[in-house]
């Protein structure tokens, strides 16, 4: 049993402190309110713990489960911001909660909350925490059960595009799953919603359309929306929850509300014509001025653009008396993680005492998501809302007698030319100057300026309302964007993910408003994309190498398309990049005078599922994924530089997150970049790899592959340093090579790979390039690798064959489990179970069985029973493609088309098994279980039609001819009717139950 009175004990156990009064009051309101009014918007000053919404949601979800109340609390909480985040404090907050639930003592309030959540989902994990990223394969999916309680942190683009069935940088096949999880059983909490108002409005419209579903069960599962901002709401009549006198009198909350933050204005517009240079010079002077008077030697320096931040970082790094760190949101996930694990940032994040000063230079990425407390703040002038957020990071815990802040204006005569914030920054400066004098920076010294710091303007949540009383808040902030209306026709169009309509409405205006930039481009770097000085790239080789090692989210960085175009046309592309999503496009390459040559790149074509050349600026399309040679540079240990021709960018392709048996490329330039080696070492590495490849290809029995690989790994470990330059990844490389060295045996054929034997693959085009695939995991573990997804005919991570009977029953059981845990009514659970049982019956096709037998027709004909999964090595894509070719099975020839035809024919017999169920839904769930049939299946027909006998869930045999494969022209009408009945997101949820069950069983076995 759990009672609401235990919430305070719960928070104290997890986080070490009692909740603020407003938090307890909010919990009580949500628990007692009717469902529609259950989540008021939050009007809470920064620094008073709005991330505690995670604790409130978790406790209430467990409370309803433990007390047997009907569940009105959503299963998933999405915490969304409009920044490219470096540190996601909401995610860290949720991880702390997850850890506490996983390790809670039996009988404690935390233990009871954890048990209630587990009993709700039937999963071993009480709470999942997810940082949403892109990805096109099964390994990239961010939830494995639709019934799993989860906290998901995301940006506006990542969440909003998924809600609208157009997930950025995801496969079209995965988009219905993403939409279902974002649009049903979900609570959307948008931080700093005054900037993200278009997303709030769009999500509210989507919820309204889902509420119109004629099936009441699905209509009630629409997403719920809450704003965590005092100045943004989807409707003026929405209730708001604010602090009260209890918070003002609280010893901790009251101190934070009255923190002595003293703001001084510096005008640096005459220091340099270039704004970034002026800010860098002024920031250096400001740090020199502040450090002697600070209560703690920790200073935050915040710029409006990456160019200004890097200029300040470069100048401040010359100081010998401080550690200087740069944080921007335009950074690859892997680099970001390493940066956050560094000692200076760990000190900052955990508020540790330091003797040596620390200066953190950052962009607006720190305005949200970063729960740190600076003792001094230096910031470039910005719109008032941004300045207020930055000030919220100054003496955030209110433990200092006073804390100085310096706001710096840099030179521009036209307010419209101010980067990012435009006239709003100009008006904010004038508003501040009305309350405090601005000091022009001419010949002032740090000693002269220091005496003015404690005379600055007092700005905190208590004084701010009075300061703003006579100001026009509209002038002080970036104008609210015009928000387009989401209408039924548009939603009907977005639900069509397979195939998508042409033309297709981009979601960007509905996430950021009209006149906003389109989706970012995901950029990655690979060292084995080599350029021939005479002939340029070998496009086929580039595409093949990307196919061998598919991209993963941790190696990509999100960038505005126009800046990528400028970079590839050798024009500076870093000066005005910022960390706010969806700002209007600027700085396109100048093509008015003559055609501009562009450095060659690769772009992934989501329609044809292949890498294609990108040779002109128009090929860099919003929302696309671009692969660049590492030699182009443009990214360092701190993130995007935007400067072509500098140091090469490291290749992180071999280090995806959450995978067990990732291939490793032994390729000299790749290894050298990771380890920070010079040219001489790179040459020695290339010679050693070439010699090893020659020995492997010779096939000498006296020189077995195991000896060759072990000797090569020993040589590389001895040659490459574990630690070199601070930006190198030598430790990461050494850990990987050491792991490979422990594998007992190696073979050069895919068939040789086992739990003790790895697979070495030579490159026929490059003797200095070798790929090592580790041994398989133990037989009781699933093998999770990148690249296995719905576009594979034999989609599976299993390394053993599975019969069709066993797989079908396993998927049906798992889908029924998910549906039951979600609380679906019996008729929907039965329809889902029936669909899951029949989903793969089309695999009875004799040529499909031949493909599962590696192209061996004789073996396929002598099987005791049909297979569902081949057991072929999931990492060996060459063998899988060869099997499909031998079986004459086209990649777009879909077995689910045959399954749907057989099920449709079976349903016409009105079997007892399906009486009272929605036959159209059953057929659709079978046809769509790999993400197609929304509304059409691929128009690929069987070149050798044959009769196929399929076993139905009631054991009845249905014979259907495979000429039925291809487009089902009844599909669009059926799809439209089902969307109307269950709602767009409700139908996607029903599909998701079947598909996640199928994926789980395809990874785990039966």
Helices and strands as residue ranges (DSSP letters): G 4-6, H 7-15, H 21-32, G 35-37, E 41-43, G 50-52, H 53-67, E 76-81, H 89-102, H 109-121, E 128-131, G 138-140, E 150-155, H 156-163, H 175-183, E 186-191, H 197-211, H 216-219, E 224-228, E 240-242, H 245-248, H 251-257, E 261-267, H 275-290, G 291-293, E 298-302, H 306-316, E 322-327, H 333-340, H 343-349, E 357-362, G 364-367, E 376-380, H 384-391, E 403-409, G 415-417, H 423-433, E 438-440, H 446-450, G 453-455, E 457-458, H 461-467, H 473-476, H 488-495, H 508-512, E 521-526, E 531-532, E 536-537, H 539-548, G 553-555, E 557-559, H 561-568, E 601-605, E 610-614, G 617-619, E 625-629, G 630-632, E 635-636, E 639-640, E 664-667, H 668-675, H 679-698, H 705-719, H 730-741, E 745-747, G 750-752, E 757-762, E 769-773, E 802-803, H 804-821, H 826-838, G 841-844, H 846-852, H 857-861, E 867-869, H 877-886, H 895-907, G 912-914, H 919-927, E 947-951, E 957-961, G 962-964, H 971-982, H 984-1004
